[in-house]
Amino acid sequence: MSASQLYIAAYDVRDPSRLRQALYVLKDFASGGQKSVFECYLTPAEKRLLLSRIREVINENIDAFLLVRLPAPHRIEVLGQGILPLNDEWMIIG
């Protein structure tokens, strides 16, 4: 089984219908998020599936989608209130 890595996914979708569809796609993969930015713990297979599904939703001529892999968790600083992941496989200690 491949290890999951933490990514930040963000989108800017201009059409309300595509925007709603993009939200549904991201919620399938996200452990937390707000508005159009989400934390996603993804295996390589999940990353490929997310990119495939989001390509079906967005219009690449006018919309934008960003997926950034974050470094190892010990180098990430979070300010404010953290939200526990919705995925039971993850545990946050801190």
Beta strands, then each sheet from edge to edge (+ up, - down):
strand 1: 5-12
strand 2: 30-34
strand 3: 37-42
strand 4: 64-69
sheet 1: 2+ 3- 1+ 4-
end
